[in-house]
Amino acid sequence: MYKRHLSEPSNDAKYDSYNKCRWYQQDIVQIVHNW
């Protein structure tokens, strides 16, 4: 799951979306691996 640190500033949208994409790819890899 995608988690964001509450202590981190939330004004960096590019880094935020990059983390979401990275976690999304990791989830797909896990699903394919488990499947």
ZIWOGI-V392095 format. One line per field, one symbol per residue. ss: DSSP state (a for helix, b for strand, c for the rest). psi: psi as a letter, one per 40 degrees, with the letter a starting at -180 (. if undefined). burial: 1 if it has 16 or more other C-alpha atoms within 10 Angstrom, else 0. Layout:
BEGIN
ss: ???
psi: ???
burial: ???
END
This chain:
BEGIN
ss: ccccccccccccaaaaaaaaaaaaaaaaaaaaaac
psi: ihihhdeiifegdddddddddddddddddddddd.
burial: 00000000000000000001000000000000000
END
